[in-house]
Amino acid sequence: MPFVAYVHARDPDEPEDEGRTPWEPNWRLWRWIGAALPVALAATLTNGLAELVLVLVVFGLCCRAALELLPEGDGLRQWRQ
């Protein structure tokens, strides 16, 4: 079985890499998740209509968190005929 590998040789004209940038969490995403967690806990501890309302609130908070991850598109505003 042949062994195939790709070796990237750095060009001498390329500027030196500054190193890895530190990881920074997306706090806008985590605020929605942090808000959804206690509401989800409250939904598991209640019954009836209150549980339904809390589950729908958790769903809405998770949707807001998903919107933070998705790129903001312009839709068809940039489309030209």
Buried (B, 14 or more C-beta within 10 A) or exposed (E): EEEEEEEEEEEEEEEEEEEEEEEEEEEEBEBBBEBBEEBBEBBEEEEEEEBEEBBEBBEEBBEBBEEBEEEEEEEEEEEEE
